[in-house]
């Protein structure tokens, strides 16, 4: 699964880790995150994240 980077603060969403603070389980693909999910570090909207290799 691809990782995604926040363009504002460089937070990396790693599907293998999920987002425990938002009750997002490990193994959750970025595409499967709720639309209202935001960057846990700076609050940037999900749609602003960029896929990284």
mmCIF entry with sequence, helices, sheets and N, C-alpha, C, O atoms, coordinates in Angstrom:
data_MODEL
# 
_entry.id   MODEL 
# 
_entity.id                         1 
_entity.type                       polymer 
_entity.pdbx_number_of_molecules   1 
# 
_entity_poly.entity_id                      1 
_entity_poly.type                           'polypeptide(L)' 
_entity_poly.nstd_linkage                   no 
_entity_poly.nstd_monomer                   no 
_entity_poly.pdbx_seq_one_letter_code       
;(UNK)(UNK)(UNK)(UNK)(UNK)(UNK)(UNK)(UNK)(UNK)(UNK)(UNK)(UNK)(UNK)(UNK)(UNK)(UNK)
(UNK)(UNK)(UNK)(UNK)(UNK)(UNK)(UNK)(UNK)(UNK)(UNK)(UNK)(UNK)(UNK)(UNK)(UNK)(UNK)
(UNK)(UNK)(UNK)(UNK)(UNK)(UNK)(UNK)(UNK)(UNK)(UNK)(UNK)(UNK)(UNK)(UNK)(UNK)(UNK)
(UNK)(UNK)(UNK)(UNK)(UNK)
;
_entity_poly.pdbx_seq_one_letter_code_can   XXXXXXXXXXXXXXXXXXXXXXXXXXXXXXXXXXXXXXXXXXXXXXXXXXXXX 
_entity_poly.pdbx_strand_id                 A 
# 
loop_
_entity_poly_seq.entity_id 
_entity_poly_seq.num 
_entity_poly_seq.mon_id 
_entity_poly_seq.hetero 
1 1  UNK n 
1 2  UNK n 
1 3  UNK n 
1 4  UNK n 
1 5  UNK n 
1 6  UNK n 
1 7  UNK n 
1 8  UNK n 
1 9  UNK n 
1 10 UNK n 
1 11 UNK n 
1 12 UNK n 
1 13 UNK n 
1 14 UNK n 
1 15 UNK n 
1 16 UNK n 
1 17 UNK n 
1 18 UNK n 
1 19 UNK n 
1 20 UNK n 
1 21 UNK n 
1 22 UNK n 
1 23 UNK n 
1 24 UNK n 
1 25 UNK n 
1 26 UNK n 
1 27 UNK n 
1 28 UNK n 
1 29 UNK n 
1 30 UNK n 
1 31 UNK n 
1 32 UNK n 
1 33 UNK n 
1 34 UNK n 
1 35 UNK n 
1 36 UNK n 
1 37 UNK n 
1 38 UNK n 
1 39 UNK n 
1 40 UNK n 
1 41 UNK n 
1 42 UNK n 
1 43 UNK n 
1 44 UNK n 
1 45 UNK n 
1 46 UNK n 
1 47 UNK n 
1 48 UNK n 
1 49 UNK n 
1 50 UNK n 
1 51 UNK n 
1 52 UNK n 
1 53 UNK n 
# 
_struct_asym.id          A 
_struct_asym.entity_id   1 
# 
loop_
_struct_conf.conf_type_id 
_struct_conf.id 
_struct_conf.pdbx_PDB_helix_id 
_struct_conf.beg_label_comp_id 
_struct_conf.beg_label_asym_id 
_struct_conf.beg_label_seq_id 
_struct_conf.pdbx_beg_PDB_ins_code 
_struct_conf.end_label_comp_id 
_struct_conf.end_label_asym_id 
_struct_conf.end_label_seq_id 
_struct_conf.pdbx_end_PDB_ins_code 
_struct_conf.beg_auth_comp_id 
_struct_conf.beg_auth_asym_id 
_struct_conf.beg_auth_seq_id 
_struct_conf.end_auth_comp_id 
_struct_conf.end_auth_asym_id 
_struct_conf.end_auth_seq_id 
_struct_conf.pdbx_PDB_helix_class 
_struct_conf.details 
_struct_conf.pdbx_PDB_helix_length 
HELX_P HELX_P1 AA1 UNK A 20 ? UNK A 22 ? UNK A 20 UNK A 22 5 ? 3 
HELX_P HELX_P2 AA2 UNK A 30 ? UNK A 32 ? UNK A 30 UNK A 32 5 ? 3 
HELX_P HELX_P3 AA3 UNK A 46 ? UNK A 48 ? UNK A 46 UNK A 48 5 ? 3 
# 
_struct_conf_type.id          HELX_P 
_struct_conf_type.criteria    ? 
_struct_conf_type.reference   ? 
# 
_struct_sheet.id               AA1 
_struct_sheet.type             ? 
_struct_sheet.number_strands   3 
_struct_sheet.details          ? 
# 
loop_
_struct_sheet_order.sheet_id 
_struct_sheet_order.range_id_1 
_struct_sheet_order.range_id_2 
_struct_sheet_order.offset 
_struct_sheet_order.sense 
AA1 1 2 ? anti-parallel 
AA1 2 3 ? anti-parallel 
# 
loop_
_struct_sheet_range.sheet_id 
_struct_sheet_range.id 
_struct_sheet_range.beg_label_comp_id 
_struct_sheet_range.beg_label_asym_id 
_struct_sheet_range.beg_label_seq_id 
_struct_sheet_range.pdbx_beg_PDB_ins_code 
_struct_sheet_range.end_label_comp_id 
_struct_sheet_range.end_label_asym_id 
_struct_sheet_range.end_label_seq_id 
_struct_sheet_range.pdbx_end_PDB_ins_code 
_struct_sheet_range.beg_auth_comp_id 
_struct_sheet_range.beg_auth_asym_id 
_struct_sheet_range.beg_auth_seq_id 
_struct_sheet_range.end_auth_comp_id 
_struct_sheet_range.end_auth_asym_id 
_struct_sheet_range.end_auth_seq_id 
AA1 1 UNK A 12 ? UNK A 13 ? UNK A 12 UNK A 13 
AA1 2 UNK A 3  ? UNK A 5  ? UNK A 3  UNK A 5  
AA1 3 UNK A 50 ? UNK A 52 ? UNK A 50 UNK A 52 
# 
loop_
_atom_site.group_PDB 
_atom_site.id 
_atom_site.type_symbol 
_atom_site.label_atom_id 
_atom_site.label_alt_id 
_atom_site.label_comp_id 
_atom_site.label_asym_id 
_atom_site.label_entity_id 
_atom_site.label_seq_id 
_atom_site.pdbx_PDB_ins_code 
_atom_site.Cartn_x 
_atom_site.Cartn_y 
_atom_site.Cartn_z 
_atom_site.occupancy 
_atom_site.B_iso_or_equiv 
_atom_site.pdbx_formal_charge 
_atom_site.auth_seq_id 
_atom_site.auth_comp_id 
_atom_site.auth_asym_id 
_atom_site.auth_atom_id 
_atom_site.pdbx_PDB_model_num 
ATOM 1   N N  . UNK A 1 1  ? 0.849   -1.192 0.000  1.00 0.00 ? 1  UNK A N  1 
ATOM 2   C CA . UNK A 1 1  ? 0.000   0.000  0.000  1.00 0.00 ? 1  UNK A CA 1 
ATOM 3   C C  . UNK A 1 1  ? 0.888   1.247  0.000  1.00 0.00 ? 1  UNK A C  1 
ATOM 4   O O  . UNK A 1 1  ? 1.943   1.284  0.634  1.00 0.00 ? 1  UNK A O  1 
ATOM 5   N N  . UNK A 1 2  ? 0.432   2.254  -0.724 1.00 0.00 ? 2  UNK A N  1 
ATOM 6   C CA . UNK A 1 2  ? 1.185   3.497  -0.823 1.00 0.00 ? 2  UNK A CA 1 
ATOM 7   C C  . UNK A 1 2  ? 1.105   4.297  0.470  1.00 0.00 ? 2  UNK A C  1 
ATOM 8   O O  . UNK A 1 2  ? 0.128   4.222  1.216  1.00 0.00 ? 2  UNK A O  1 
ATOM 9   N N  . UNK A 1 3  ? 2.165   5.068  0.710  1.00 0.00 ? 3  UNK A N  1 
ATOM 10  C CA . UNK A 1 3  ? 2.182   6.028  1.806  1.00 0.00 ? 3  UNK A CA 1 
ATOM 11  C C  . UNK A 1 3  ? 1.798   7.381  1.222  1.00 0.00 ? 3  UNK A C  1 
ATOM 12  O O  . UNK A 1 3  ? 1.970   7.626  0.027  1.00 0.00 ? 3  UNK A O  1 
ATOM 13  N N  . UNK A 1 4  ? 1.283   8.244  2.066  1.00 0.00 ? 4  UNK A N  1 
ATOM 14  C CA . UNK A 1 4  ? 0.866   9.571  1.645  1.00 0.00 ? 4  UNK A CA 1 
ATOM 15  C C  . UNK A 1 4  ? 1.475   10.617 2.567  1.00 0.00 ? 4  UNK A C  1 
ATOM 16  O O  . UNK A 1 4  ? 1.583   10.412 3.776  1.00 0.00 ? 4  UNK A O  1 
ATOM 17  N N  . UNK A 1 5  ? 1.878   11.759 1.968  1.00 0.00 ? 5  UNK A N  1 
ATOM 18  C CA . UNK A 1 5  ? 2.551   12.820 2.720  1.00 0.00 ? 5  UNK A CA 1 
ATOM 19  C C  . UNK A 1 5  ? 1.702   14.075 2.770  1.00 0.00 ? 5  UNK A C  1 
ATOM 20  O O  . UNK A 1 5  ? 1.099   14.477 1.775  1.00 0.00 ? 5  UNK A O  1 
ATOM 21  N N  . UNK A 1 6  ? 1.666   14.684 3.938  1.00 0.00 ? 6  UNK A N  1 
ATOM 22  C CA . UNK A 1 6  ? 0.986   15.968 4.119  1.00 0.00 ? 6  UNK A CA 1 
ATOM 23  C C  . UNK A 1 6  ? 1.879   17.066 3.536  1.00 0.00 ? 6  UNK A C  1 
ATOM 24  O O  . UNK A 1 6  ? 3.049   17.164 3.906  1.00 0.00 ? 6  UNK A O  1 
ATOM 25  N N  . UNK A 1 7  ? 1.346   17.896 2.630  1.00 0.00 ? 7  UNK A N  1 
ATOM 26  C CA . UNK A 1 7  ? 2.167   18.945 2.029  1.00 0.00 ? 7  UNK A CA 1 
ATOM 27  C C  . UNK A 1 7  ? 2.470   20.103 2.979  1.00 0.00 ? 7  UNK A C  1 
ATOM 28  O O  . UNK A 1 7  ? 3.371   20.900 2.720  1.00 0.00 ? 7  UNK A O  1 
ATOM 29  N N  . UNK A 1 8  ? 1.728   20.194 4.068  1.00 0.00 ? 8  UNK A N  1 
ATOM 30  C CA . UNK A 1 8  ? 1.915   21.293 5.001  1.00 0.00 ? 8  UNK A CA 1 
ATOM 31  C C  . UNK A 1 8  ? 3.005   21.012 6.029  1.00 0.00 ? 8  UNK A C  1 
ATOM 32  O O  . UNK A 1 8  ? 3.862   21.858 6.286  1.00 0.00 ? 8  UNK A O  1 
ATOM 33  N N  . UNK A 1 9  ? 2.964   19.807 6.620  1.00 0.00 ? 9  UNK A N  1 
ATOM 34  C CA . UNK A 1 9  ? 3.905   19.526 7.716  1.00 0.00 ? 9  UNK A CA 1 
ATOM 35  C C  . UNK A 1 9  ? 4.792   18.300 7.485  1.00 0.00 ? 9  UNK A C  1 
ATOM 36  O O  . UNK A 1 9  ? 5.614   17.958 8.335  1.00 0.00 ? 9  UNK A O  1 
ATOM 37  N N  . UNK A 1 10 ? 4.623   17.638 6.330  1.00 0.00 ? 10 UNK A N  1 
ATOM 38  C CA . UNK A 1 10 ? 5.419   16.464 5.965  1.00 0.00 ? 10 UNK A CA 1 
ATOM 39  C C  . UNK A 1 10 ? 5.109   15.216 6.784  1.00 0.00 ? 10 UNK A C  1 
ATOM 40  O O  . UNK A 1 10 ? 5.899   14.272 6.783  1.00 0.00 ? 10 UNK A O  1 
ATOM 41  N N  . UNK A 1 11 ? 3.972   15.192 7.483  1.00 0.00 ? 11 UNK A N  1 
ATOM 42  C CA . UNK A 1 11 ? 3.529   13.969 8.155  1.00 0.00 ? 11 UNK A CA 1 
ATOM 43  C C  . UNK A 1 11 ? 3.323   12.896 7.095  1.00 0.00 ? 11 UNK A C  1 
ATOM 44  O O  . UNK A 1 11 ? 2.793   13.175 6.019  1.00 0.00 ? 11 UNK A O  1 
ATOM 45  N N  . UNK A 1 12 ? 3.738   11.677 7.392  1.00 0.00 ? 12 UNK A N  1 
ATOM 46  C CA . UNK A 1 12 ? 3.554   10.555 6.475  1.00 0.00 ? 12 UNK A CA 1 
ATOM 47  C C  . UNK A 1 12 ? 2.473   9.622  7.033  1.00 0.00 ? 12 UNK A C  1 
ATOM 48  O O  . UNK A 1 12 ? 2.591   9.114  8.147  1.00 0.00 ? 12 UNK A O  1 
ATOM 49  N N  . UNK A 1 13 ? 1.414   9.407  6.234  1.00 0.00 ? 13 UNK A N  1 
ATOM 50  C CA . UNK A 1 13 ? 0.429   8.397  6.618  1.00 0.00 ? 13 UNK A CA 1 
ATOM 51  C C  . UNK A 1 13 ? 0.925   7.067  6.066  1.00 0.00 ? 13 UNK A C  1 
ATOM 52  O O  . UNK A 1 13 ? 1.051   6.896  4.854  1.00 0.00 ? 13 UNK A O  1 
ATOM 53  N N  . UNK A 1 14 ? 1.204   6.130  6.963  1.00 0.00 ? 14 UNK A N  1 
ATOM 54  C CA . UNK A 1 14 ? 1.677   4.802  6.598  1.00 0.00 ? 14 UNK A CA 1 
ATOM 55  C C  . UNK A 1 14 ? 0.555   3.816  6.896  1.00 0.00 ? 14 UNK A C  1 
ATOM 56  O O  . UNK A 1 14 ? 0.207   3.615  8.059  1.00 0.00 ? 14 UNK A O  1 
ATOM 57  N N  . UNK A 1 15 ? -0.020  3.196  5.860  1.00 0.00 ? 15 UNK A N  1 
ATOM 58  C CA . UNK A 1 15 ? -1.128  2.261  6.075  1.00 0.00 ? 15 UNK A CA 1 
ATOM 59  C C  . UNK A 1 15 ? -0.771  1.110  7.024  1.00 0.00 ? 15 UNK A C  1 
ATOM 60  O O  . UNK A 1 15 ? -1.649  0.580  7.705  1.00 0.00 ? 15 UNK A O  1 
ATOM 61  N N  . UNK A 1 16 ? 0.482   0.728  7.073  1.00 0.00 ? 16 UNK A N  1 
ATOM 62  C CA . UNK A 1 16 ? 0.895   -0.362 7.954  1.00 0.00 ? 16 UNK A CA 1 
ATOM 63  C C  . UNK A 1 16 ? 0.725   0.023  9.422  1.00 0.00 ? 16 UNK A C  1 
ATOM 64  O O  . UNK A 1 16 ? 0.550   -0.844 10.279 1.00 0.00 ? 16 UNK A O  1 
ATOM 65  N N  . UNK A 1 17 ? 0.778   1.323  9.710  1.00 0.00 ? 17 UNK A N  1 
ATOM 66  C CA . UNK A 1 17 ? 0.649   1.808  11.087 1.00 0.00 ? 17 UNK A CA 1 
ATOM 67  C C  . UNK A 1 17 ? -0.748  2.314  11.411 1.00 0.00 ? 17 UNK A C  1 
ATOM 68  O O  . UNK A 1 17 ? -1.171  2.271  12.566 1.00 0.00 ? 17 UNK A O  1 
ATOM 69  N N  . UNK A 1 18 ? -1.474  2.798  10.394 1.00 0.00 ? 18 UNK A N  1 
ATOM 70  C CA . UNK A 1 18 ? -2.774  3.408  10.640 1.00 0.00 ? 18 UNK A CA 1 
ATOM 71  C C  . UNK A 1 18 ? -2.607  4.734  11.371 1.00 0.00 ? 18 UNK A C  1 
ATOM 72  O O  . UNK A 1 18 ? -1.563  5.378  11.267 1.00 0.00 ? 18 UNK A O  1 
ATOM 73  N N  . UNK A 1 19 ? -3.623  5.135  12.101 1.00 0.00 ? 19 UNK A N  1 
ATOM 74  C CA . UNK A 1 19 ? -3.590  6.364  12.904 1.00 0.00 ? 19 UNK A CA 1 
ATOM 75  C C  . UNK A 1 19 ? -4.283  6.060  14.224 1.00 0.00 ? 19 UNK A C  1 
ATOM 76  O O  . UNK A 1 19 ? -5.477  6.315  14.382 1.00 0.00 ? 19 UNK A O  1 
ATOM 77  N N  . UNK A 1 20 ? -3.511  5.505  15.185 1.00 0.00 ? 20 UNK A N  1 
ATOM 78  C CA . UNK A 1 20 ? -4.114  5.094  16.461 1.00 0.00 ? 20 UNK A CA 1 
ATOM 79  C C  . UNK A 1 20 ? -4.883  6.205  17.188 1.00 0.00 ? 20 UNK A C  1 
ATOM 80  O O  . UNK A 1 20 ? -5.888  5.935  17.845 1.00 0.00 ? 20 UNK A O  1 
ATOM 81  N N  . UNK A 1 21 ? -4.414  7.444  17.070 1.00 0.00 ? 21 UNK A N  1 
ATOM 82  C CA . UNK A 1 21 ? -5.082  8.554  17.761 1.00 0.00 ? 21 UNK A CA 1 
ATOM 83  C C  . UNK A 1 21 ? -6.497  8.779  17.226 1.00 0.00 ? 21 UNK A C  1 
ATOM 84  O O  . UNK A 1 21 ? -7.367  9.260  17.951 1.00 0.00 ? 21 UNK A O  1 
ATOM 85  N N  . UNK A 1 22 ? -6.725  8.430  15.957 1.00 0.00 ? 22 UNK A N  1 
ATOM 86  C CA . UNK A 1 22 ? -8.048  8.607  15.347 1.00 0.00 ? 22 UNK A CA 1 
ATOM 87  C C  . UNK A 1 22 ? -8.787  7.276  15.220 1.00 0.00 ? 22 UNK A C  1 
ATOM 88  O O  . UNK A 1 22 ? -9.771  7.174  14.487 1.00 0.00 ? 22 UNK A O  1 
ATOM 89  N N  . UNK A 1 23 ? -8.308  6.255  15.941 1.00 0.00 ? 23 UNK A N  1 
ATOM 90  C CA . UNK A 1 23 ? -8.911  4.923  15.895 1.00 0.00 ? 23 UNK A CA 1 
ATOM 91  C C  . UNK A 1 23 ? -8.923  4.322  14.483 1.00 0.00 ? 23 UNK A C  1 
ATOM 92  O O  . UNK A 1 23 ? -9.858  3.615  14.108 1.00 0.00 ? 23 UNK A O  1 
ATOM 93  N N  . UNK A 1 24 ? -7.873  4.611  13.709 1.00 0.00 ? 24 UNK A N  1 
ATOM 94  C CA . UNK A 1 24 ? -7.708  4.022  12.384 1.00 0.00 ? 24 UNK A CA 1 
ATOM 95  C C  . UNK A 1 24 ? -6.765  2.824  12.551 1.00 0.00 ? 24 UNK A C  1 
ATOM 96  O O  . UNK A 1 24 ? -5.605  2.985  12.930 1.00 0.00 ? 24 UNK A O  1 
ATOM 97  N N  . UNK A 1 25 ? -7.272  1.643  12.267 1.00 0.00 ? 25 UNK A N  1 
ATOM 98  C CA . UNK A 1 25 ? -6.518  0.408  12.497 1.00 0.00 ? 25 UNK A CA 1 
ATOM 99  C C  . UNK A 1 25 ? -5.353  0.255  11.532 1.00 0.00 ? 25 UNK A C  1 
ATOM 100 O O  . UNK A 1 25 ? -5.430  0.701  10.387 1.00 0.00 ? 25 UNK A O  1 
ATOM 101 N N  . UNK A 1 26 ? -4.267  -0.376 11.990 1.00 0.00 ? 26 UNK A N  1 
ATOM 102 C CA . UNK A 1 26 ? -3.180  -0.713 11.077 1.00 0.00 ? 26 UNK A CA 1 
ATOM 103 C C  . UNK A 1 26 ? -3.732  -1.541 9.912  1.00 0.00 ? 26 UNK A C  1 
ATOM 104 O O  . UNK A 1 26 ? -4.625  -2.370 10.095 1.00 0.00 ? 26 UNK A O  1 
ATOM 105 N N  . UNK A 1 27 ? -3.194  -1.307 8.725  1.00 0.00 ? 27 UNK A N  1 
ATOM 106 C CA . UNK A 1 27 ? -3.665  -2.009 7.540  1.00 0.00 ? 27 UNK A CA 1 
ATOM 107 C C  . UNK A 1 27 ? -4.749  -1.262 6.777  1.00 0.00 ? 27 UNK A C  1 
ATOM 108 O O  . UNK A 1 27 ? -5.235  -1.751 5.757  1.00 0.00 ? 27 UNK A O  1 
ATOM 109 N N  . UNK A 1 28 ? -5.136  -0.073 7.261  1.00 0.00 ? 28 UNK A N  1 
ATOM 110 C CA . UNK A 1 28 ? -6.166  0.721  6.587  1.00 0.00 ? 28 UNK A CA 1 
ATOM 111 C C  . UNK A 1 28 ? -5.546  1.537  5.463  1.00 0.00 ? 28 UNK A C  1 
ATOM 112 O O  . UNK A 1 28 ? -4.703  2.401  5.703  1.00 0.00 ? 28 UNK A O  1 
ATOM 113 N N  . UNK A 1 29 ? -5.972  1.257  4.226  1.00 0.00 ? 29 UNK A N  1 
ATOM 114 C CA . UNK A 1 29 ? -5.474  2.007  3.069  1.00 0.00 ? 29 UNK A CA 1 
ATOM 115 C C  . UNK A 1 29 ? -5.905  3.462  3.161  1.00 0.00 ? 29 UNK A C  1 
ATOM 116 O O  . UNK A 1 29 ? -6.958  3.778  3.716  1.00 0.00 ? 29 UNK A O  1 
ATOM 117 N N  . UNK A 1 30 ? -5.081  4.341  2.612  1.00 0.00 ? 30 UNK A N  1 
ATOM 118 C CA . UNK A 1 30 ? -5.397  5.774  2.621  1.00 0.00 ? 30 UNK A CA 1 
ATOM 119 C C  . UNK A 1 30 ? -6.765  6.032  2.003  1.00 0.00 ? 30 UNK A C  1 
ATOM 120 O O  . UNK A 1 30 ? -7.536  6.854  2.499  1.00 0.00 ? 30 UNK A O  1 
ATOM 121 N N  . UNK A 1 31 ? -7.060  5.322  0.914  1.00 0.00 ? 31 UNK A N  1 
ATOM 122 C CA . UNK A 1 31 ? -8.337  5.495  0.223  1.00 0.00 ? 31 UNK A CA 1 
ATOM 123 C C  . UNK A 1 31 ? -9.526  5.130  1.104  1.00 0.00 ? 31 UNK A C  1 
ATOM 124 O O  . UNK A 1 31 ? -10.640 5.597  0.870  1.00 0.00 ? 31 UNK A O  1 
ATOM 125 N N  . UNK A 1 32 ? -9.293  4.298  2.115  1.00 0.00 ? 32 UNK A N  1 
ATOM 126 C CA . UNK A 1 32 ? -10.367 3.856  2.997  1.00 0.00 ? 32 UNK A CA 1 
ATOM 127 C C  . UNK A 1 32 ? -10.530 4.729  4.239  1.00 0.00 ? 32 UNK A C  1 
ATOM 128 O O  . UNK A 1 32 ? -11.405 4.475  5.067  1.00 0.00 ? 32 UNK A O  1 
ATOM 129 N N  . UNK A 1 33 ? -9.695  5.751  4.371  1.00 0.00 ? 33 UNK A N  1 
ATOM 130 C CA . UNK A 1 33 ? -9.852  6.672  5.505  1.00 0.00 ? 33 UNK A CA 1 
ATOM 131 C C  . UNK A 1 33 ? -11.147 7.456  5.330  1.00 0.00 ? 33 UNK A C  1 
ATOM 132 O O  . UNK A 1 33 ? -11.546 7.742  4.201  1.00 0.00 ? 33 UNK A O  1 
ATOM 133 N N  . UNK A 1 34 ? -11.810 7.811  6.436  1.00 0.00 ? 34 UNK A N  1 
ATOM 134 C CA . UNK A 1 34 ? -13.030 8.630  6.316  1.00 0.00 ? 34 UNK A CA 1 
ATOM 135 C C  . UNK A 1 34 ? -12.709 9.960  5.628  1.00 0.00 ? 34 UNK A C  1 
ATOM 136 O O  . UNK A 1 34 ? -11.612 10.495 5.793  1.00 0.00 ? 34 UNK A O  1 
ATOM 137 N N  . UNK A 1 35 ? -13.650 10.488 4.869  1.00 0.00 ? 35 UNK A N  1 
ATOM 138 C CA . UNK A 1 35 ? -13.436 11.765 4.162  1.00 0.00 ? 35 UNK A CA 1 
ATOM 139 C C  . UNK A 1 35 ? -13.108 12.899 5.127  1.00 0.00 ? 35 UNK A C  1 
ATOM 140 O O  . UNK A 1 35 ? -12.404 13.842 4.765  1.00 0.00 ? 35 UNK A O  1 
ATOM 141 N N  . UNK A 1 36 ? -13.617 12.807 6.358  1.00 0.00 ? 36 UNK A N  1 
ATOM 142 C CA . UNK A 1 36 ? -13.379 13.887 7.326  1.00 0.00 ? 36 UNK A CA 1 
ATOM 143 C C  . UNK A 1 36 ? -12.046 13.743 8.067  1.00 0.00 ? 36 UNK A C  1 
ATOM 144 O O  . UNK A 1 36 ? -11.699 14.586 8.894  1.00 0.00 ? 36 UNK A O  1 
ATOM 145 N N  . UNK A 1 37 ? -11.299 12.670 7.767  1.00 0.00 ? 37 UNK A N  1 
ATOM 146 C CA . UNK A 1 37 ? -9.992  12.470 8.412  1.00 0.00 ? 37 UNK A CA 1 
ATOM 147 C C  . UNK A 1 37 ? -9.069  13.619 8.034  1.00 0.00 ? 37 UNK A C  1 
ATOM 148 O O  . UNK A 1 37 ? -9.060  14.069 6.888  1.00 0.00 ? 37 UNK A O  1 
ATOM 149 N N  . UNK A 1 38 ? -8.291  14.090 9.005  1.00 0.00 ? 38 UNK A N  1 
ATOM 150 C CA . UNK A 1 38 ? -7.327  15.164 8.757  1.00 0.00 ? 38 UNK A CA 1 
ATOM 151 C C  . UNK A 1 38 ? -5.968  14.761 9.317  1.00 0.00 ? 38 UNK A C  1 
ATOM 152 O O  . UNK A 1 38 ? -5.861  13.831 10.117 1.00 0.00 ? 38 UNK A O  1 
ATOM 153 N N  . UNK A 1 39 ? -4.946  15.466 8.890  1.00 0.00 ? 39 UNK A N  1 
ATOM 154 C CA . UNK A 1 39 ? -3.591  15.208 9.366  1.00 0.00 ? 39 UNK A CA 1 
ATOM 155 C C  . UNK A 1 39 ? -3.573  15.316 10.889 1.00 0.00 ? 39 UNK A C  1 
ATOM 156 O O  . UNK A 1 39 ? -4.029  16.315 11.445 1.00 0.00 ? 39 UNK A O  1 
ATOM 157 N N  . UNK A 1 40 ? -3.047  14.292 11.568 1.00 0.00 ? 40 UNK A N  1 
ATOM 158 C CA . UNK A 1 40 ? -3.023  14.341 13.032 1.00 0.00 ? 40 UNK A CA 1 
ATOM 159 C C  . UNK A 1 40 ? -2.042  15.365 13.587 1.00 0.00 ? 40 UNK A C  1 
ATOM 160 O O  . UNK A 1 40 ? -2.140  15.735 14.757 1.00 0.00 ? 40 UNK A O  1 
ATOM 161 N N  . UNK A 1 41 ? -1.102  15.829 12.775 1.00 0.00 ? 41 UNK A N  1 
ATOM 162 C CA . UNK A 1 41 ? -0.125  16.806 13.259 1.00 0.00 ? 41 UNK A CA 1 
ATOM 163 C C  . UNK A 1 41 ? -0.552  18.249 13.036 1.00 0.00 ? 41 UNK A C  1 
ATOM 164 O O  . UNK A 1 41 ? -0.342  19.098 13.902 1.00 0.00 ? 41 UNK A O  1 
ATOM 165 N N  . UNK A 1 42 ? -1.161  18.541 11.859 1.00 0.00 ? 42 UNK A N  1 
ATOM 166 C CA . UNK A 1 42 ? -1.470  19.946 11.568 1.00 0.00 ? 42 UNK A CA 1 
ATOM 167 C C  . UNK A 1 42 ? -2.922  20.208 11.169 1.00 0.00 ? 42 UNK A C  1 
ATOM 168 O O  . UNK A 1 42 ? -3.334  21.364 11.065 1.00 0.00 ? 42 UNK A O  1 
ATOM 169 N N  . UNK A 1 43 ? -3.711  19.136 10.944 1.00 0.00 ? 43 UNK A N  1 
ATOM 170 C CA . UNK A 1 43 ? -5.123  19.325 10.612 1.00 0.00 ? 43 UNK A CA 1 
ATOM 171 C C  . UNK A 1 43 ? -5.419  19.523 9.139  1.00 0.00 ? 43 UNK A C  1 
ATOM 172 O O  . UNK A 1 43 ? -6.555  19.833 8.781  1.00 0.00 ? 43 UNK A O  1 
ATOM 173 N N  . UNK A 1 44 ? -4.419  19.352 8.264  1.00 0.00 ? 44 UNK A N  1 
ATOM 174 C CA . UNK A 1 44 ? -4.632  19.490 6.816  1.00 0.00 ? 44 UNK A CA 1 
ATOM 175 C C  . UNK A 1 44 ? -5.663  18.456 6.347  1.00 0.00 ? 44 UNK A C  1 
ATOM 176 O O  . UNK A 1 44 ? -5.728  17.345 6.874  1.00 0.00 ? 44 UNK A O  1 
ATOM 177 N N  . UNK A 1 45 ? -6.455  18.834 5.362  1.00 0.00 ? 45 UNK A N  1 
ATOM 178 C CA . UNK A 1 45 ? -7.500  17.951 4.833  1.00 0.00 ? 45 UNK A CA 1 
ATOM 179 C C  . UNK A 1 45 ? -6.913  16.757 4.091  1.00 0.00 ? 45 UNK A C  1 
ATOM 180 O O  . UNK A 1 45 ? -5.846  16.851 3.483  1.00 0.00 ? 45 UNK A O  1 
ATOM 181 N N  . UNK A 1 46 ? -7.619  15.640 4.148  1.00 0.00 ? 46 UNK A N  1 
ATOM 182 C CA . UNK A 1 46 ? -7.186  14.400 3.493  1.00 0.00 ? 46 UNK A CA 1 
ATOM 183 C C  . UNK A 1 46 ? -6.905  14.615 2.010  1.00 0.00 ? 46 UNK A C  1 
ATOM 184 O O  . UNK A 1 46 ? -5.925  14.089 1.482  1.00 0.00 ? 46 UNK A O  1 
ATOM 185 N N  . UNK A 1 47 ? -7.757  15.384 1.336  1.00 0.00 ? 47 UNK A N  1 
ATOM 186 C CA . UNK A 1 47 ? -7.603  15.538 -0.118 1.00 0.00 ? 47 UNK A CA 1 
ATOM 187 C C  . UNK A 1 47 ? -6.334  16.293 -0.529 1.00 0.00 ? 47 UNK A C  1 
ATOM 188 O O  . UNK A 1 47 ? -5.975  16.302 -1.707 1.00 0.00 ? 47 UNK A O  1 
ATOM 189 N N  . UNK A 1 48 ? -5.662  16.918 0.423  1.00 0.00 ? 48 UNK A N  1 
ATOM 190 C CA . UNK A 1 48 ? -4.420  17.637 0.104  1.00 0.00 ? 48 UNK A CA 1 
ATOM 191 C C  . UNK A 1 48 ? -3.190  16.725 0.131  1.00 0.00 ? 48 UNK A C  1 
ATOM 192 O O  . UNK A 1 48 ? -2.131  17.105 -0.369 1.00 0.00 ? 48 UNK A O  1 
ATOM 193 N N  . UNK A 1 49 ? -3.316  15.543 0.701  1.00 0.00 ? 49 UNK A N  1 
ATOM 194 C CA . UNK A 1 49 ? -2.175  14.627 0.807  1.00 0.00 ? 49 UNK A CA 1 
ATOM 195 C C  . UNK A 1 49 ? -1.725  14.164 -0.574 1.00 0.00 ? 49 UNK A C  1 
ATOM 196 O O  . UNK A 1 49 ? -2.523  14.074 -1.507 1.00 0.00 ? 49 UNK A O  1 
ATOM 197 N N  . UNK A 1 50 ? -0.424  13.870 -0.687 1.00 0.00 ? 50 UNK A N  1 
ATOM 198 C CA . UNK A 1 50 ? 0.166   13.439 -1.953 1.00 0.00 ? 50 UNK A CA 1 
ATOM 199 C C  . UNK A 1 50 ? 0.751   12.046 -1.775 1.00 0.00 ? 50 UNK A C  1 
ATOM 200 O O  . UNK A 1 50 ? 1.395   11.760 -0.766 1.00 0.00 ? 50 UNK A O  1 
ATOM 201 N N  . UNK A 1 51 ? 0.522   11.169 -2.773 1.00 0.00 ? 51 UNK A N  1 
ATOM 202 C CA . UNK A 1 51 ? 1.103   9.825  -2.750 1.00 0.00 ? 51 UNK A CA 1 
ATOM 203 C C  . UNK A 1 51 ? 2.616   9.920  -2.900 1.00 0.00 ? 51 UNK A C  1 
ATOM 204 O O  . UNK A 1 51 ? 3.125   10.737 -3.667 1.00 0.00 ? 51 UNK A O  1 
ATOM 205 N N  . UNK A 1 52 ? 3.324   9.078  -2.164 1.00 0.00 ? 52 UNK A N  1 
ATOM 206 C CA . UNK A 1 52 ? 4.782   9.013  -2.298 1.00 0.00 ? 52 UNK A CA 1 
ATOM 207 C C  . UNK A 1 52 ? 5.180   7.574  -2.566 1.00 0.00 ? 52 UNK A C  1 
ATOM 208 O O  . UNK A 1 52 ? 4.455   6.636  -2.235 1.00 0.00 ? 52 UNK A O  1 
ATOM 209 N N  . UNK A 1 53 ? 6.336   7.422  -3.167 1.00 0.00 ? 53 UNK A N  1 
ATOM 210 C CA . UNK A 1 53 ? 6.844   6.077  -3.489 1.00 0.00 ? 53 UNK A CA 1 
ATOM 211 C C  . UNK A 1 53 ? 7.584   5.494  -2.308 1.00 0.00 ? 53 UNK A C  1 
ATOM 212 O O  . UNK A 1 53 ? 8.083   4.372  -2.386 1.00 0.00 ? 53 UNK A O  1 
# 
